[in-house]
Amino acid sequence: MKSNTESAWPIFLVDDEELLLDSLSMTLLTAGFGNVETFTDGQTVLDRLPDVQCALLLLDLFMPGRVHGEAILERFRSEAPHVPVVMVTGVDETETAVRCMKAGAFDYLIKPVEQVLLLATVHRALAHARLLRQNIHLRDKLLFERLDQPEAFSGIITENRPMQAIFRYMEVIAPTAEPVLITGETGTGKDLTATALHRLSGRGGPFVAVNVAGLDDNMFADTLFGHVKGAFTDARQDRRGMVEQAADGTLFLDEIGDLSLASQIKLLKLIQDHEFLPLGADKPRRSRARIVAATNQDLEAAERKGLFRKDLFYRINTYHVHLPPLRERGRDILLLAEHYLRQACETLKIPSERIDPSLADRLLSHSFPGNVRELRSLIFNTMAQGGLQELEKKMASLVKTPAFHFNAPAPETVPAMLLGADILFPDPLPTMDQTVQKLVQEALRRSGGNQAAAARMLGISRQAMHQRVSQRR
């Protein structure tokens, strides 16, 4: 992972001019690139292939000796394609530059190299390499549909395929240091998702969570950045803020959509410059914490209304994880219900009970606007008041006529297969005619009895829909 390996990989500088190597190395080190290795001949670099651990190669095109710069470029493209190569030369020849770019060089710099251009090129090359690695990683995950660290998601109960795809995406983005925005309705598990990201990241620091809803600008600054002794009347000693406490770990900012515009400016500076200023301090301090933000609000809509800064939105939205509502997770409703039912029985010290097909149908038909949090609260409250019978009565009051789920069995009762988002088939399967009739019934329910709308949902003609409705009668 980048946090443990790739972030520590050095930048290689290869040039026969030692003074230039010293100058380039000092520029990179001063700019914060902490690991730079220099070489005065190309063969030493080639000896590190094919298992070279290098973030970027800045390579002199013309060097004395038996190994030419273009030959080194060719070997790296062949044996270490994950390493971007930037050619550096004193000869300003368009033909040479085109030849190197066609051979796979990321860019081409002319000596003497300007510092600003050098740093801009290095940043672009590293970002390109990082994106390439992520794309390869994501492609492999989508191809094989597997998780490298399933234990990181142990706190999230799901068998839903879209959720599994989200987990694979999280494994790809977790090792980077870039911000992540987690969105989803209230109760969908954004805090658990942030915790899983931290576990996957391999970062050495702690996971520090802050709910920023209700914090005015002063409270926000003091909570995140801390203060020094004497900063205000009651500041009798220094206090470390949450940013400093997160150190090399993850800073999770929940309810980011409620942040005031003044506080948004402070957060933007933290993300852009990786620096913060404790209240009353004279010098800014560096931050190495990874920012993960979460909200149940539509930040793009808030930005259009002038309630959320566009520049901050783009900064925190480098990577985006959107959690689906529970009603779109199909059989997960039953998995979670059984899980919380077992927990409630153990907590209340009452005999364990099971969910029958009738109750399962009502659970699957409820929209659960409060999502997983609502489901857990529902089960714990009803079990404390009267056991499973109370849960059945509550669900009967919430769902008068449950949608048909082919008498969906409770988990672990009858073998079942999940199709799409919310259709659960028992074993044995229903007949084709039964299936079509139930689809028609469900389409009519969702369309409020409008046959034309129901026909559009199912992709059939109005005549075919009318015929099916007539058969039901």
C-alpha positions as CSV (number, residue, x, y, z in Angstrom):
1,M,0.0,0.0,0.0
2,K,1.1,3.5,-0.6
3,S,1.1,4.4,3.0
4,N,3.6,1.7,3.8
5,T,5.6,1.2,0.6
6,E,4.9,3.4,-2.4
7,S,4.9,6.6,-0.4
8,A,8.4,5.8,0.8
9,W,9.7,4.9,-2.7
10,P,12.5,7.3,-3.8
11,I,12.7,9.5,-6.8
12,F,15.7,8.5,-8.9
13,L,17.9,11.2,-10.5
14,V,20.3,10.0,-13.1
15,D,22.9,12.4,-14.6
16,D,26.6,12.5,-15.1
17,E,26.8,16.1,-13.8
18,E,27.1,16.0,-10.0
19,L,26.4,19.7,-9.5
20,L,23.1,19.3,-11.4
21,L,22.3,16.3,-9.3
22,D,22.9,18.2,-6.1
23,S,20.8,21.1,-7.3
24,L,17.8,18.9,-8.4
25,S,18.1,16.9,-5.3
26,M,18.0,20.0,-3.0
27,T,15.0,21.4,-4.9
28,L,13.0,18.2,-4.4
29,L,14.0,17.8,-0.8
30,T,13.2,21.4,0.1
31,A,9.8,20.9,-1.6
32,G,8.9,18.0,0.7
33,F,10.0,15.0,-1.3
34,G,11.8,13.3,1.5
35,N,13.4,10.4,-0.4
36,V,15.7,11.1,-3.4
37,E,18.5,8.9,-4.8
38,T,21.1,10.1,-7.2
39,F,23.2,8.2,-9.8
40,T,26.0,9.3,-12.1
41,D,25.7,6.4,-14.4
42,G,22.9,4.5,-16.0
43,Q,24.1,0.9,-15.4
44,T,23.7,1.2,-11.7
45,V,20.0,2.0,-12.2
46,L,19.5,-0.8,-14.7
47,D,21.0,-3.2,-12.1
48,R,17.9,-2.5,-9.9
49,L,15.5,-3.9,-12.6
50,P,13.1,-5.6,-12.8
51,D,12.1,-5.3,-9.1
52,V,12.9,-1.6,-8.8
53,Q,11.0,0.3,-6.1
54,C,11.0,3.8,-7.5
55,A,8.3,6.4,-7.6
56,L,9.8,8.4,-10.5
57,L,12.9,8.5,-12.8
58,L,14.4,11.8,-13.9
59,L,16.9,10.7,-16.6
60,D,19.6,12.5,-18.5
61,L,19.3,11.7,-22.1
62,F,23.0,12.0,-23.1
63,M,25.5,10.5,-20.7
64,P,29.0,9.2,-21.3
65,G,29.6,5.5,-21.0
66,R,28.1,2.4,-22.5
67,V,24.4,3.0,-21.5
68,H,22.5,5.7,-23.4
69,G,19.5,7.5,-21.8
70,E,17.1,6.2,-24.5
71,A,18.2,2.6,-23.8
72,I,17.4,3.1,-20.1
73,L,14.0,4.5,-21.0
74,E,13.3,1.5,-23.2
75,R,14.3,-0.9,-20.4
76,F,12.1,0.9,-17.8
77,R,9.1,0.9,-20.2
78,S,9.5,-2.8,-20.7
79,E,10.4,-4.0,-17.2
80,A,9.0,-1.3,-14.9
81,P,6.0,0.3,-16.7
82,H,4.7,1.6,-13.3
83,V,7.6,4.1,-13.1
84,P,7.1,7.3,-15.0
85,V,10.2,8.5,-16.7
86,V,11.0,12.2,-17.3
87,M,13.9,12.9,-19.7
88,V,16.3,15.7,-18.9
89,T,18.8,17.1,-21.5
90,G,20.7,20.1,-22.6
91,V,19.8,19.7,-26.2
92,D,16.6,21.4,-27.3
93,E,15.7,19.2,-30.3
94,T,12.1,18.7,-31.1
95,E,12.8,15.5,-33.0
96,T,14.6,14.0,-29.9
97,A,11.7,15.1,-27.6
98,V,9.1,13.5,-29.9
99,R,11.2,10.3,-30.2
100,C,11.4,10.0,-26.4
101,M,7.7,10.7,-25.9
102,K,6.8,8.0,-28.5
103,A,9.1,5.6,-26.6
104,G,7.1,6.2,-23.5
105,A,8.6,9.1,-21.6
106,F,6.1,11.0,-19.5
107,D,7.7,14.4,-20.2
108,Y,10.8,16.1,-21.4
109,L,12.8,18.9,-19.6
110,I,15.5,21.2,-21.0
111,K,18.6,22.2,-19.0
112,P,18.9,24.4,-17.0
113,V,15.7,23.1,-15.4
114,E,13.6,25.8,-13.8
115,Q,12.6,24.9,-10.3
116,V,8.9,25.8,-10.8
117,L,8.7,23.7,-14.0
118,L,10.6,20.8,-12.3
119,L,8.3,20.6,-9.3
120,A,5.2,20.9,-11.5
121,T,6.4,18.1,-13.7
122,V,7.3,15.9,-10.8
123,H,3.8,16.4,-9.2
124,R,2.1,15.6,-12.5
125,A,4.2,12.5,-13.1
126,L,3.6,11.1,-9.6
127,A,-0.2,11.9,-9.9
128,H,-0.3,10.1,-13.2
129,A,1.5,7.1,-11.9
130,R,-0.8,6.9,-8.8
131,L,-3.9,7.1,-11.0
132,L,-2.5,4.4,-13.3
133,R,-1.8,2.0,-10.4
134,Q,-5.3,2.7,-9.0
135,N,-6.9,1.9,-12.4
136,I,-5.0,-1.3,-12.7
137,H,-5.9,-2.3,-9.1
138,L,-9.6,-1.4,-9.7
139,R,-9.6,-3.3,-13.0
140,D,-8.3,-6.4,-11.3
141,K,-10.8,-6.2,-8.5
142,L,-13.7,-5.7,-10.9
143,L,-12.5,-8.6,-13.0
144,F,-12.0,-11.1,-10.1
145,E,-14.6,-9.6,-7.7
146,R,-12.5,-10.3,-4.6
147,L,-11.5,-8.4,-1.5
148,D,-7.9,-8.3,-0.4
149,Q,-8.8,-7.4,3.2
150,P,-12.4,-8.6,3.9
151,E,-11.7,-8.3,7.7
152,A,-11.6,-4.5,7.4
153,F,-15.4,-4.6,6.6
154,S,-16.3,-6.9,9.5
155,G,-18.5,-4.2,11.0
156,I,-20.7,-3.9,7.9
157,I,-23.2,-6.7,7.4
158,T,-24.0,-7.2,3.8
159,E,-24.4,-9.7,0.9
160,N,-25.4,-7.0,-1.5
161,R,-23.4,-6.9,-4.7
162,P,-23.4,-3.1,-5.1
163,M,-22.0,-2.9,-1.6
164,Q,-19.3,-5.4,-2.4
165,A,-18.4,-3.2,-5.4
166,I,-18.1,-0.3,-3.1
167,F,-15.8,-2.3,-0.8
168,R,-13.5,-3.1,-3.8
169,Y,-13.4,0.6,-4.7
170,M,-12.5,1.5,-1.1
171,E,-9.6,-1.0,-1.2
172,V,-8.2,0.8,-4.2
173,I,-8.5,4.4,-2.8
174,A,-7.7,3.6,0.8
175,P,-3.8,3.7,0.6
176,T,-3.8,7.2,-0.9
177,A,-3.5,10.4,1.1
178,E,-6.2,12.2,-0.9
179,P,-9.5,13.3,0.8
180,V,-12.6,11.1,0.5
181,L,-16.2,12.2,0.6
182,I,-18.8,9.7,1.9
183,T,-22.4,10.4,1.1
184,G,-25.7,8.7,1.9
185,E,-28.9,9.0,3.7
186,T,-29.0,9.2,7.5
187,G,-28.3,5.8,9.1
188,T,-26.6,4.2,6.1
189,G,-23.3,3.6,8.0
190,K,-21.1,6.4,6.9
191,D,-19.1,6.2,10.2
192,L,-18.5,2.5,9.7
193,T,-17.4,3.1,6.2
194,A,-14.9,5.8,7.3
195,T,-13.6,3.4,10.0
196,A,-13.1,0.7,7.3
197,L,-11.2,3.1,5.1
198,H,-8.8,3.9,8.0
199,R,-8.3,0.2,8.6
200,L,-7.5,-0.4,4.9
201,S,-5.2,2.6,4.7
202,G,-2.5,1.1,6.9
203,R,-1.8,4.5,8.3
204,G,0.1,4.5,11.5
205,G,-1.9,7.2,13.3
206,P,-5.3,7.0,15.0
207,F,-8.8,7.4,13.7
208,V,-10.2,10.6,15.1
209,A,-13.8,11.5,14.5
210,V,-15.4,14.9,14.8
211,N,-19.1,15.8,14.3
212,V,-18.9,19.4,13.0
213,A,-22.7,20.0,13.0
214,G,-23.6,22.8,15.4
215,L,-20.0,24.1,15.7
216,D,-19.7,27.9,15.2
217,D,-16.5,29.2,13.6
218,N,-14.7,29.7,16.9
219,M,-15.6,26.3,18.3
220,F,-14.7,24.7,15.0
221,A,-11.2,26.3,15.0
222,D,-10.6,25.4,18.7
223,T,-11.8,21.8,18.2
224,L,-9.8,21.1,15.1
225,F,-6.7,23.2,15.6
226,G,-6.4,23.6,19.4
227,H,-5.0,26.6,21.2
228,V,-1.9,27.8,23.1
229,K,-1.9,29.0,26.6
230,G,-3.2,32.5,26.9
231,A,-5.0,32.5,23.5
232,F,-8.2,33.6,25.3
233,T,-9.3,34.2,28.9
234,D,-9.9,30.5,29.9
235,A,-6.9,29.1,27.9
236,R,-4.8,28.2,31.0
237,Q,-2.7,25.6,29.1
238,D,-2.0,24.4,25.6
239,R,-4.6,22.1,24.1
240,R,-4.0,19.9,21.1
241,G,-6.7,20.0,18.5
242,M,-8.2,17.0,16.6
243,V,-6.0,17.6,13.6
244,E,-2.8,17.2,15.7
245,Q,-4.3,14.2,17.6
246,A,-4.9,12.5,14.2
247,A,-1.2,12.9,13.4
248,D,-0.4,10.3,10.7
249,G,-3.9,8.8,10.9
250,T,-7.4,9.7,9.6
251,L,-9.5,12.7,10.6
252,F,-13.1,12.0,10.0
253,L,-15.4,15.1,9.7
254,D,-19.0,14.0,10.0
255,E,-21.9,16.3,8.9
256,I,-19.6,18.3,6.7
257,G,-22.6,19.9,5.0
258,D,-23.5,21.8,8.1
259,L,-20.2,23.7,8.3
260,S,-20.3,27.5,8.2
261,L,-18.7,29.3,5.3
262,A,-16.1,30.9,7.6
263,S,-15.1,27.4,8.8
264,Q,-15.1,26.0,5.3
265,I,-12.3,28.5,4.4
266,K,-10.2,27.2,7.3
267,L,-10.8,23.6,6.3
268,L,-9.9,24.4,2.7
269,K,-6.5,25.9,3.8
270,L,-5.8,22.8,5.9
271,I,-6.5,20.5,2.9
272,Q,-4.6,22.6,0.4
273,D,-1.5,23.5,2.4
274,H,-1.5,20.7,5.0
275,E,-1.0,23.3,7.6
276,F,-3.0,24.7,10.5
277,L,-2.6,27.4,13.1
278,P,-3.7,26.8,16.7
279,L,-5.5,29.7,18.3
280,G,-2.9,32.2,19.7
281,A,0.0,30.5,17.9
282,D,2.5,32.5,15.8
283,K,3.7,29.7,13.4
284,P,1.6,27.2,11.5
285,R,2.0,23.5,12.1
286,R,2.1,20.7,9.6
287,S,-0.6,18.1,9.3
288,R,-0.2,14.6,7.9
289,A,-3.7,13.4,8.6
290,R,-5.9,12.1,5.8
291,I,-9.2,13.9,5.6
292,V,-12.4,11.8,5.3
293,A,-15.7,13.8,5.3
294,A,-19.3,12.6,5.3
295,T,-22.7,14.1,4.8
296,N,-26.3,13.2,4.1
297,Q,-26.8,16.5,2.2
298,D,-26.5,17.2,-1.5
299,L,-23.4,19.3,-1.5
300,E,-23.7,20.2,-5.2
301,A,-27.1,21.7,-4.5
302,A,-25.8,23.5,-1.5
303,E,-23.0,24.9,-3.6
304,R,-25.4,26.2,-6.2
305,K,-27.3,28.0,-3.3
306,G,-24.1,29.6,-2.1
307,L,-24.1,27.5,1.1
308,F,-21.0,25.4,0.3
309,R,-17.8,26.5,-1.3
310,K,-17.2,25.1,-4.8
311,D,-13.4,24.9,-4.2
312,L,-13.8,23.0,-1.0
313,F,-16.3,20.6,-2.6
314,Y,-13.8,19.7,-5.3
315,R,-11.1,19.2,-2.7
316,I,-13.0,16.9,-0.4
317,N,-14.5,15.0,-3.4
318,T,-11.3,13.7,-4.8
319,Y,-12.7,10.2,-4.1
320,H,-16.4,9.7,-3.6
321,V,-18.1,6.8,-1.8
322,H,-22.0,6.9,-2.0
323,L,-23.8,4.4,0.2
324,P,-27.2,3.1,-1.0
325,P,-30.2,3.3,1.3
326,L,-31.2,0.1,3.1
327,R,-34.4,-0.2,0.9
328,E,-32.1,-0.8,-2.1
329,R,-30.0,-3.5,-0.5
330,G,-32.6,-6.3,-0.8
331,R,-31.9,-9.3,1.4
332,D,-29.5,-7.2,3.6
333,I,-32.7,-6.1,5.4
334,L,-33.2,-9.7,6.6
335,L,-29.6,-10.3,7.4
336,L,-29.4,-7.2,9.5
337,A,-32.8,-7.9,11.1
338,E,-31.6,-11.4,12.2
339,H,-28.3,-9.9,13.4
340,Y,-30.0,-7.3,15.6
341,L,-32.6,-9.8,16.7
342,R,-29.9,-12.1,18.1
343,Q,-28.2,-9.1,19.7
344,A,-31.4,-7.9,21.3
345,C,-32.2,-11.4,22.7
346,E,-28.8,-11.7,24.2
347,T,-28.9,-8.2,25.7
348,L,-32.4,-8.7,27.2
349,K,-31.6,-12.3,28.2
350,I,-34.7,-13.7,26.5
351,P,-35.0,-16.8,24.3
352,S,-33.9,-16.3,20.7
353,E,-36.6,-16.1,18.1
354,R,-36.7,-16.3,14.3
355,I,-38.3,-14.2,11.6
356,D,-41.1,-16.0,9.7
357,P,-41.8,-15.4,6.0
358,S,-44.8,-13.1,6.7
359,L,-42.7,-10.8,8.8
360,A,-39.9,-11.0,6.3
361,D,-42.2,-9.7,3.6
362,R,-43.2,-6.7,5.7
363,L,-39.6,-5.9,6.5
364,L,-38.7,-6.1,2.9
365,S,-41.6,-3.8,2.0
366,H,-40.9,-1.1,4.5
367,S,-38.9,1.9,3.1
368,F,-36.8,2.4,6.2
369,P,-36.2,6.2,5.9
370,G,-33.8,5.9,8.9
371,N,-32.0,3.0,7.2
372,V,-29.9,0.6,9.3
373,R,-30.2,2.8,12.4
374,E,-34.0,2.7,12.2
375,L,-34.0,-1.1,11.8
376,R,-31.8,-1.6,14.8
377,S,-33.8,0.8,16.9
378,L,-37.1,-0.8,15.8
379,I,-35.9,-4.3,16.7
380,F,-34.4,-3.4,20.1
381,N,-37.4,-1.3,21.1
382,T,-40.1,-3.9,20.1
383,M,-38.2,-6.8,21.6
384,A,-37.9,-4.9,24.9
385,Q,-41.7,-4.2,24.9
386,G,-43.1,-7.6,24.0
387,G,-40.8,-9.7,21.9
388,L,-41.3,-10.8,18.4
389,Q,-45.1,-10.4,18.6
390,E,-44.6,-6.7,19.3
391,L,-42.3,-6.5,16.2
392,E,-44.9,-8.2,14.1
393,K,-47.6,-5.8,15.3
394,K,-45.4,-2.8,14.7
395,M,-44.5,-3.9,11.1
396,A,-48.2,-4.6,10.4
397,S,-49.0,-1.0,11.4
398,L,-46.1,0.3,9.2
399,V,-46.8,-1.9,6.2
400,K,-50.5,-2.6,5.6
401,T,-50.1,-4.6,2.4
402,P,-46.6,-5.9,1.9
403,A,-45.1,-6.2,-1.6
404,F,-44.7,-9.7,-2.8
405,H,-41.2,-11.1,-2.3
406,F,-42.1,-14.7,-3.2
407,N,-42.7,-15.3,0.5
408,A,-39.1,-14.4,1.2
409,P,-37.7,-16.7,3.9
410,A,-35.7,-15.5,6.8
411,P,-31.9,-15.9,6.4
412,E,-30.6,-19.4,7.0
413,T,-34.1,-20.9,6.8
414,V,-34.5,-21.8,3.1
415,P,-31.8,-21.6,0.4
416,A,-32.5,-18.4,-1.6
417,M,-31.0,-16.4,-4.5
418,L,-30.9,-12.6,-4.7
419,L,-31.7,-11.1,-8.1
420,G,-31.1,-7.4,-8.6
421,A,-31.8,-5.2,-5.6
422,D,-34.9,-6.5,-3.8
423,I,-36.4,-9.8,-5.3
424,L,-35.7,-12.8,-3.2
425,F,-36.6,-16.2,-4.8
426,P,-37.2,-19.3,-2.6
427,D,-36.3,-22.8,-3.5
428,P,-38.1,-24.3,-5.5
429,L,-38.4,-21.4,-8.0
430,P,-41.9,-20.1,-8.9
431,T,-43.3,-20.8,-12.4
432,M,-42.7,-18.3,-15.2
433,D,-46.4,-17.3,-15.2
434,Q,-46.4,-16.8,-11.4
435,T,-43.3,-14.6,-11.7
436,V,-44.8,-12.4,-14.5
437,Q,-48.0,-11.9,-12.5
438,K,-46.1,-10.9,-9.4
439,L,-44.0,-8.5,-11.4
440,V,-47.2,-6.9,-12.8
441,Q,-48.6,-6.7,-9.3
442,E,-45.5,-5.0,-8.0
443,A,-45.4,-2.5,-10.9
444,L,-49.0,-1.6,-10.4
445,R,-48.3,-1.0,-6.7
446,R,-45.3,1.2,-7.4
447,S,-47.2,3.2,-10.1
448,G,-50.3,3.7,-7.8
449,G,-52.5,1.6,-10.1
450,N,-51.5,3.5,-13.3
451,Q,-51.4,0.8,-16.0
452,A,-49.5,2.9,-18.5
453,A,-46.8,3.8,-16.0
454,A,-46.6,0.1,-14.9
455,A,-46.2,-1.0,-18.5
456,R,-43.3,1.4,-19.0
457,M,-41.6,0.1,-15.8
458,L,-41.8,-3.5,-17.2
459,G,-40.9,-2.5,-20.8
460,I,-44.2,-4.0,-22.2
461,S,-47.1,-2.5,-24.2
462,R,-50.2,-1.1,-22.6
463,Q,-52.2,-3.8,-24.4
464,A,-50.0,-6.5,-22.8
465,M,-50.4,-4.9,-19.4
466,H,-54.2,-4.7,-19.8
467,Q,-54.3,-8.4,-20.7
468,R,-52.3,-9.4,-17.7
469,V,-54.5,-7.3,-15.4
470,S,-57.6,-8.9,-16.9
471,Q,-56.1,-12.4,-16.2
472,R,-55.5,-11.4,-12.6
473,R,-59.2,-10.6,-12.2
